[in-house]
């Protein structure tokens, strides 16, 4: 993917590819932290374990 962008747009294509991947990774971090936060507030066994394990 980076090679194609570099061939078509040069350094600007590489930078757009890197920025795109950074958006994807940041979205993964936000979604994962939201899921863990919701599970930790749950009253089930996993939520209790997450709240008490330190």
SULDA-V399059 format. One record per backbone hydrogen bond with DSSP energy under -0.5 kcal/mol. CO is the residue of the C=O (numbers start at 1). NH is the residue of the N-H. Records with the same first field share a line. If there is no record, write none. Layout:
# SULDA-V399059
CO = NH, NH
This chain:
# SULDA-V399059
1 = 5
2 = 6
3 = 7
4 = 8
5 = 9, 10
6 = 10
9 = 12
10 = 13, 14
11 = 15
12 = 16
13 = 17
14 = 18
15 = 19
16 = 20
17 = 21
18 = 22
19 = 23
20 = 24
21 = 25
22 = 26
23 = 27
24 = 28
25 = 29
26 = 30
27 = 31
28 = 32
29 = 33
30 = 34
31 = 35
32 = 36
33 = 37
34 = 38
35 = 39
36 = 40
37 = 41
38 = 42
39 = 42
44 = 48
45 = 49
46 = 50
47 = 51
48 = 52
49 = 53
52 = 54
